Amino acid sequence: MQLTLTEAERDLLIEILRSRMGELREEIYHTTVSGYRDMLKAKEATLLGLLAILDAESAPTADDHTSGA
């Protein structure tokens, strides 16, 4: 699946995912049931992967740094 986002949409999505990451880490810290903790850690890994994709798409490319000189 391919999703096309505007810069504003991408930035908002990154903000939401980072917020959820903080909440998820807090939940992992307070969880005592190992199976539930494992499930939360799997979600954390998925969130990290999504953030990596979004961050990579927002990173400047080599073309962005070339000058017209």
Helices and strands as residue ranges (DSSP letters): H 7-30, H 34-58, H 62-65
